[in-house]
């Protein structure tokens, strides 16, 4: 008999028919008259109730079925007489696939998220993480849907690279040589000799697909990347991961007003998609995790994002300090804003998302287009409540000589940049793009408080389990 998903059974499509459901036991209550088993197969936040007559299924079999056990149940889908569910299954037979012993780590209620991170391989079965990862899936679908409908091409950029897009230097090295291998030795200039390594040069995991994405934009007009990136920053915070997913669109012939419009439209589309496609999961998280979640998501759709130049933002923050507001980090023109600064602007001053623009050039990447004042760049950071920066974007410098000058000023090795400069040397065009950390989007939409809880298997300093 074909399996019926729990989500379909709960819709009552096969009312009065015999169906076969399979899944994991979330709850089992026994009595002499009847047994109630709550079954869930991961297709929905809601369980289907299996009503079992002990005279139909052997008592010894029923006793074995504990929370976490995997079973299949065949029975008739009927309207429920009890409270809390519309439909239930009057069971005629049960098949046990996998019993669950009493030391199952996910049995108890009220376990902390920190505790559950120790069991990332099992926490996926809980209500909270089931909801989070169904929403994550739908947000991924929204991203592909949005860009496909707006004429973008999905473009794959390399994970292995010899360049550092951000210039930060915090990258993971990839080598086929042993650390103590005698072939890994200094050259006459005192540098490490990689001639015997697989690629014959130093190679790292990518921190961004942007630079390669720009090449795609100059060929296809508009592209987007969506893949994993890696940063070797020793940051043990609720907002950082060593392995995370990035969405990076690049668009030819786009200026800064158009870029800001795209950023706002895109993120609103994703939020609305989640509200439309994940109502049950969001309702659960709104009840159990963040009681203001749905209202906050709906608020994102109602108002236009504020456009705020960096200089004006600094004035607002300095005025707040004068009026007695205390920040842990200093405020002055030229500082790279901390999350507390960004959240103050969004949550307390404007009370809606902010797109901050025109940052000092020295705190932004080398490829951003410098304004006429020679002090600021055409950068755009989208700042969100609860999160701070969720998108970072800019108009890219299209002039060969200006880009070459900035590369030289920052002492970026030319051996890594020749191919990137070629895009400005041969038929350059104005273009722009942005980067969105996928996990930060999922964090905002789910109301979770730690970024390690919105990716199935988090990679953080000293932690690479599973």
C-alpha positions as CSV (number, residue, x, y, z in Angstrom):
1,X,0.0,0.0,0.0
2,X,1.3,3.4,-0.9
3,X,2.4,5.6,2.0
4,X,0.3,8.6,2.9
5,X,2.3,11.6,4.2
6,X,1.1,12.9,7.6
7,X,0.5,16.4,6.1
8,X,-1.9,14.9,3.6
9,X,-3.7,12.7,6.1
10,X,-4.3,15.8,8.3
11,X,-6.0,17.5,5.3
12,X,-8.6,14.6,5.2
13,X,-8.2,13.9,1.5
14,X,-8.6,10.1,2.1
15,X,-11.4,10.4,4.6
16,X,-13.0,7.0,5.1
17,X,-10.3,5.1,3.3
18,X,-7.6,2.8,4.6
19,X,-4.3,4.5,4.5
20,X,-0.7,3.7,5.5
21,X,1.3,6.3,7.4
22,X,4.9,5.9,8.6
23,X,7.0,8.0,10.9
24,X,8.4,8.6,14.4
25,X,6.5,8.5,17.6
26,X,6.2,11.8,19.4
27,X,3.8,10.7,22.1
28,X,2.3,7.4,23.3
29,X,-0.4,7.1,26.0
30,X,-1.8,3.7,27.0
31,X,-4.9,2.6,28.8
32,X,-6.8,-0.6,29.1
33,X,-9.4,0.6,26.6
34,X,-7.4,2.4,23.9
35,X,-3.9,3.6,23.0
36,X,-3.1,7.0,21.5
37,X,0.0,7.4,19.4
38,X,1.1,10.8,18.0
39,X,3.0,10.1,14.8
40,X,5.1,12.5,12.7
41,X,7.0,11.9,9.5
42,X,8.6,15.4,9.2
43,X,6.2,16.6,6.5
44,X,4.5,19.0,8.9
45,X,4.7,20.5,12.4
46,X,1.5,18.7,13.3
47,X,1.1,15.1,14.4
48,X,-1.5,12.6,13.2
49,X,-3.2,10.7,16.1
50,X,-3.2,6.9,15.8
51,X,-6.0,5.3,17.8
52,X,-5.2,1.7,18.7
53,X,-7.6,-0.9,20.1
54,X,-5.4,-3.2,22.4
55,X,-7.5,-6.1,21.2
56,X,-6.4,-5.4,17.6
57,X,-2.7,-4.9,18.1
58,X,-0.9,-7.2,20.6
59,X,-0.2,-5.6,24.0
60,X,3.4,-6.7,23.9
61,X,3.9,-4.9,20.6
62,X,2.3,-1.7,22.0
63,X,4.5,-1.8,25.1
64,X,7.6,-1.7,23.0
65,X,6.6,1.5,21.2
66,X,8.2,4.5,23.0
67,X,8.9,8.1,22.0
68,X,11.4,8.1,19.1
69,X,10.4,4.7,17.8
70,X,9.9,4.4,14.1
71,X,6.7,2.6,13.0
72,X,4.2,2.2,10.2
73,X,0.4,2.2,10.9
74,X,-2.4,1.0,8.7
75,X,-5.9,2.1,9.4
76,X,-9.0,4.1,8.4
77,X,-8.8,7.9,8.3
78,X,-11.8,9.2,10.2
79,X,-13.0,12.5,11.7
80,X,-11.7,12.9,15.2
81,X,-14.1,13.0,18.2
82,X,-11.4,14.4,20.5
83,X,-10.0,17.9,20.9
84,X,-6.8,19.1,19.2
85,X,-7.1,17.3,15.9
86,X,-9.6,17.2,13.0
87,X,-8.8,13.7,11.7
88,X,-7.3,10.6,13.2
89,X,-6.5,7.1,12.1
90,X,-8.4,4.1,13.5
91,X,-5.5,1.6,13.5
92,X,-5.9,-2.0,12.2
93,X,-2.2,-3.0,12.2
94,X,1.2,-1.7,13.3
95,X,4.7,-2.5,11.9
96,X,7.8,-1.6,14.0
97,X,10.8,-0.5,12.0
98,X,13.1,0.7,14.8
99,X,12.6,0.7,18.5
100,X,14.0,3.5,20.7
101,X,15.6,2.7,24.0
102,X,15.1,4.9,27.1
103,X,18.4,6.7,26.8
104,X,17.2,8.6,23.6
105,X,18.6,12.1,24.1
106,X,15.6,13.9,22.6
107,X,12.9,12.5,24.9
108,X,12.7,15.2,27.5
109,X,10.8,18.4,27.1
110,X,12.5,21.8,27.8
111,X,16.0,20.8,26.7
112,X,18.2,23.8,26.0
113,X,19.4,24.5,22.4
114,X,23.0,24.3,23.7
115,X,22.3,20.8,24.9
116,X,20.7,19.8,21.6
117,X,23.7,21.0,19.6
118,X,25.6,18.1,21.2
119,X,23.1,15.9,19.3
120,X,22.8,17.7,16.0
121,X,22.2,14.3,14.3
122,X,19.1,13.8,16.5
123,X,17.8,17.3,17.1
124,X,16.5,17.4,13.6
125,X,13.5,15.2,14.7
126,X,12.3,17.7,17.3
127,X,9.3,20.0,16.6
128,X,11.5,23.2,16.7
129,X,14.2,22.0,14.3
130,X,11.6,20.4,12.0
131,X,10.0,23.8,11.7
132,X,13.3,25.6,11.2
133,X,14.5,23.4,8.4
134,X,11.2,23.3,6.6
135,X,11.3,27.1,6.6
136,X,14.9,27.0,5.5
137,X,13.9,24.8,2.5
138,X,11.1,27.2,1.5
139,X,13.4,30.2,1.7
140,X,15.9,28.4,-0.6
141,X,13.0,27.8,-3.0
142,X,12.0,31.4,-2.8
143,X,15.5,32.6,-3.7
144,X,15.7,30.5,-6.8
145,X,12.1,31.4,-7.8
146,X,12.7,35.2,-7.3
147,X,15.9,35.3,-9.4
148,X,14.5,33.0,-12.1
149,X,11.4,35.1,-12.5
150,X,13.5,38.3,-12.7
151,X,15.8,37.2,-15.5
152,X,18.8,36.1,-13.5
153,X,20.9,33.0,-14.4
154,X,22.1,30.6,-11.7
155,X,25.8,30.7,-11.8
156,X,28.2,28.3,-10.1
157,X,31.5,29.8,-8.7
158,X,34.5,27.8,-7.4
159,X,34.9,26.6,-3.9
160,X,38.7,26.3,-4.3
161,X,40.4,29.6,-5.1
162,X,43.8,31.3,-5.0
163,X,42.3,34.7,-4.4
164,X,40.7,36.4,-1.3
165,X,37.7,38.4,-2.4
166,X,37.4,40.3,0.8
167,X,41.1,40.9,1.5
168,X,40.7,39.7,5.1
169,X,43.1,36.8,5.0
170,X,40.9,34.6,7.2
171,X,40.7,31.6,4.9
172,X,41.0,27.9,5.2
173,X,44.0,26.4,3.3
174,X,43.5,23.3,1.2
175,X,46.5,21.1,0.6
176,X,47.3,17.5,-0.4
177,X,50.7,17.8,1.4
178,X,51.2,16.7,5.0
179,X,52.0,19.5,7.4
180,X,55.4,18.0,8.2
181,X,56.1,16.9,4.7
182,X,59.7,17.6,3.6
183,X,58.4,18.9,0.3
184,X,56.6,21.8,2.1
185,X,59.7,23.9,2.6
186,X,60.8,27.5,2.1
187,X,62.0,28.9,-1.2
188,X,65.2,30.9,-1.5
189,X,63.0,34.0,-0.9
190,X,61.8,32.5,2.4
191,X,58.3,31.7,1.2
192,X,56.6,28.3,1.4
193,X,57.2,26.1,-1.7
194,X,53.9,24.7,-3.0
195,X,55.4,23.3,-6.2
196,X,54.6,19.7,-5.1
197,X,51.1,20.5,-3.9
198,X,48.1,19.4,-6.0
199,X,47.6,22.8,-7.7
200,X,51.2,23.8,-7.5
201,X,50.3,27.0,-5.5
202,X,48.6,28.0,-2.3
203,X,44.9,27.4,-2.4
204,X,42.0,28.2,0.0
205,X,38.3,27.6,0.4
206,X,36.4,30.5,-0.9
207,X,35.1,33.3,1.3
208,X,32.9,34.6,-1.5
209,X,31.9,33.9,-5.1
210,X,31.5,37.6,-5.9
211,X,34.6,38.2,-8.0
212,X,33.9,35.3,-10.3
213,X,30.2,36.2,-10.2
214,X,31.1,39.6,-11.8
215,X,32.6,37.7,-14.7
216,X,29.2,36.0,-15.2
217,X,27.4,39.3,-15.0
218,X,29.5,40.8,-17.8
219,X,28.6,37.8,-20.0
220,X,25.0,37.0,-19.1
221,X,23.8,40.3,-17.8
222,X,22.4,39.2,-14.5
223,X,23.5,36.2,-12.4
224,X,23.2,34.9,-8.9
225,X,25.3,32.4,-6.9
226,X,23.9,30.3,-4.0
227,X,26.4,28.1,-2.4
228,X,28.7,27.5,0.6
229,X,31.5,29.8,1.7
230,X,34.1,29.5,4.4
231,X,35.7,31.9,6.8
232,X,38.4,31.0,9.4
233,X,37.5,33.7,11.8
234,X,37.9,32.7,15.5
235,X,34.4,34.1,16.3
236,X,32.4,32.2,18.9
237,X,29.3,34.4,18.7
238,X,25.6,33.7,18.0
239,X,26.0,35.4,14.6
240,X,29.1,33.7,13.1
241,X,29.8,30.3,11.4
242,X,32.9,29.0,9.7
243,X,30.8,27.4,7.0
244,X,27.7,29.1,5.7
245,X,25.7,29.7,2.6
246,X,25.7,32.9,0.5
247,X,23.4,34.4,-2.1
248,X,25.4,36.8,-4.4
249,X,23.6,38.3,-7.4
250,X,25.6,40.5,-9.8
251,X,24.0,42.7,-12.4
252,X,25.4,44.6,-15.3
253,X,24.3,48.2,-16.0
254,X,22.9,48.7,-12.5
255,X,23.3,51.9,-10.4
256,X,23.0,52.4,-6.6
257,X,19.2,53.4,-6.5
258,X,18.4,50.3,-8.6
259,X,20.6,48.1,-6.3
260,X,18.8,49.3,-3.2
261,X,15.4,48.7,-4.9
262,X,16.5,45.2,-5.7
263,X,17.7,44.4,-2.2
264,X,14.5,45.6,-0.7
265,X,12.2,43.8,-3.2
266,X,14.2,40.6,-2.9
267,X,14.1,40.3,0.8
268,X,10.5,41.3,1.0
269,X,9.7,38.5,-1.5
270,X,11.5,36.0,0.7
271,X,9.7,37.0,3.8
272,X,6.3,37.0,2.1
273,X,7.1,33.6,0.6
274,X,7.7,32.2,4.1
275,X,4.5,33.7,5.5
276,X,2.5,32.2,2.6
277,X,4.1,28.8,2.5
278,X,5.0,28.1,6.2
279,X,2.0,29.3,8.2
280,X,1.9,26.3,10.6
281,X,5.7,26.3,11.3
282,X,5.8,30.0,11.8
283,X,2.8,29.8,14.1
284,X,4.6,27.2,16.2
285,X,7.8,29.2,16.4
286,X,5.7,32.4,17.2
287,X,4.2,30.5,20.1
288,X,7.2,28.6,21.4
289,X,10.3,30.7,20.4
290,X,9.5,34.4,19.7
291,X,6.0,35.7,20.4
292,X,6.6,38.8,18.2
293,X,7.8,36.8,15.2
294,X,4.9,36.9,12.8
295,X,4.1,40.6,13.6
296,X,7.7,41.5,12.9
297,X,7.7,39.6,9.6
298,X,4.5,41.2,8.6
299,X,6.0,44.6,9.5
300,X,8.8,44.1,7.1
301,X,6.3,44.0,4.2
302,X,4.3,47.1,5.3
303,X,6.8,49.9,5.2
304,X,9.6,51.1,2.8
305,X,13.1,50.6,4.0
306,X,14.9,53.8,5.2
307,X,17.7,55.0,2.9
308,X,20.4,56.5,5.2
309,X,23.8,57.8,4.3
310,X,26.5,56.6,6.7
311,X,27.4,60.2,7.7
312,X,23.8,60.9,8.8
313,X,23.7,57.6,10.7
314,X,26.8,58.6,12.6
315,X,25.2,61.9,13.5
316,X,22.1,60.1,14.9
317,X,24.3,57.7,17.0
318,X,26.5,60.6,18.3
319,X,23.3,62.4,19.3
320,X,22.1,59.3,21.1
321,X,25.3,59.2,23.1
322,X,24.9,62.9,24.0
323,X,21.4,62.1,25.3
324,X,22.8,59.4,27.5
325,X,22.6,56.2,25.4
326,X,25.5,53.9,26.1
327,X,27.2,51.8,23.5
328,X,29.9,49.2,24.2
329,X,31.8,50.3,21.1
330,X,32.8,53.9,20.3
331,X,31.0,56.1,17.7
332,X,32.8,58.4,15.3
333,X,33.0,59.1,11.6
334,X,35.1,56.3,10.0
335,X,34.3,53.5,12.5
336,X,33.0,50.2,11.2
337,X,29.6,50.1,12.8
338,X,29.0,47.3,15.4
339,X,25.8,45.3,15.5
340,X,24.6,47.4,18.5
341,X,24.9,50.5,16.4
342,X,23.0,49.0,13.5
343,X,20.3,47.6,15.7
344,X,19.8,51.0,17.5
345,X,19.1,52.7,14.2
346,X,16.7,50.0,13.1
347,X,15.0,49.0,16.4
348,X,14.9,52.2,18.3
349,X,15.4,55.2,16.0
350,X,13.6,54.4,12.8
351,X,11.8,51.2,14.0
352,X,12.0,49.7,10.5
353,X,14.8,48.3,8.2
354,X,17.5,50.7,7.1
355,X,19.7,50.6,4.0
356,X,22.9,52.5,5.0
357,X,24.9,53.9,2.1
358,X,28.1,55.8,1.3
359,X,30.5,54.3,3.8
360,X,34.1,55.5,4.3
361,X,36.2,53.8,1.7
362,X,38.8,52.6,4.2
363,X,36.4,50.3,6.0
364,X,35.0,48.7,2.8
365,X,36.3,46.4,0.1
366,X,38.7,47.5,-2.6
367,X,36.2,46.8,-5.5
368,X,33.6,49.4,-4.4
369,X,33.1,52.4,-6.5
370,X,34.5,55.5,-4.9
371,X,32.3,58.6,-4.7
372,X,33.4,62.0,-6.0
373,X,34.4,63.1,-2.5
374,X,37.2,60.5,-2.6
375,X,36.3,59.6,0.9
376,X,33.2,57.4,0.6
377,X,32.1,54.5,-1.6
378,X,28.8,53.4,-3.1
379,X,28.2,50.7,-0.6
380,X,24.8,49.5,0.7
381,X,24.2,47.6,3.9
382,X,20.7,46.4,4.7
383,X,20.2,46.5,8.5
384,X,17.4,44.4,10.1
385,X,15.9,44.2,13.6
386,X,17.3,41.4,15.7
387,X,20.1,40.8,13.2
388,X,22.0,44.0,12.3
389,X,23.5,43.7,8.8
390,X,21.7,41.1,6.7
391,X,22.9,42.3,3.2
392,X,26.1,43.9,2.1
393,X,26.3,45.3,-1.4
394,X,27.8,47.9,-3.6
395,X,28.3,49.4,-7.0
396,X,31.5,47.9,-8.3
397,X,34.4,50.1,-9.6
398,X,34.3,49.7,-13.4
399,X,37.2,51.9,-14.3
400,X,40.4,50.0,-14.9
401,X,42.8,52.7,-13.7
402,X,40.8,53.5,-10.6
403,X,40.6,49.9,-9.6
404,X,44.3,49.4,-10.3
405,X,45.1,52.3,-8.1
406,X,43.0,51.0,-5.2
407,X,44.5,47.6,-5.5
408,X,48.0,49.2,-5.3
409,X,47.0,51.4,-2.4
410,X,45.9,48.4,-0.4
411,X,48.9,46.3,-1.4
412,X,46.8,43.5,-2.8
413,X,49.1,41.1,-4.8
414,X,48.7,41.6,-8.5
415,X,49.4,38.0,-9.2
416,X,45.9,37.2,-7.8
417,X,44.1,40.1,-9.5
418,X,45.2,40.0,-13.2
419,X,42.1,38.1,-14.3
420,X,39.7,40.3,-12.4
421,X,41.3,43.4,-13.9
422,X,40.8,42.0,-17.4
423,X,37.0,42.5,-16.9
424,X,37.8,46.3,-16.7
425,X,40.4,46.2,-19.4
426,X,38.2,44.5,-22.1
427,X,34.8,46.0,-22.5
428,X,34.1,47.2,-19.0
429,X,30.5,48.0,-17.9
430,X,28.9,49.6,-14.9
431,X,27.6,46.8,-12.5
432,X,26.5,46.2,-9.0
433,X,25.6,43.3,-6.6
434,X,25.2,42.2,-3.1
435,X,25.8,39.3,-0.7
436,X,23.2,37.9,1.6
437,X,24.2,35.4,4.3
438,X,21.5,32.7,4.0
439,X,21.7,31.7,7.6
440,X,21.1,35.2,8.8
441,X,17.9,35.3,6.7
442,X,16.8,32.0,8.2
443,X,17.6,33.4,11.6
444,X,15.4,36.4,11.1
445,X,12.5,34.5,9.6
446,X,12.4,31.8,12.3
447,X,13.0,34.0,15.3
448,X,15.8,31.7,16.5
449,X,18.5,33.4,18.6
450,X,21.7,31.5,17.6
451,X,22.9,31.0,14.0
452,X,24.1,27.5,14.9
453,X,20.4,26.5,15.2
454,X,19.4,27.4,11.7
455,X,22.0,25.2,9.8
456,X,21.8,21.4,10.2
457,X,25.4,20.8,11.2
458,X,27.1,24.0,12.4
459,X,30.9,24.5,11.9
460,X,32.4,26.8,14.5
461,X,35.8,27.1,16.2
462,X,36.8,23.7,17.8
463,X,33.6,22.1,16.5
464,X,33.3,20.1,13.4
465,X,31.3,17.1,14.6
466,X,29.0,15.0,12.4
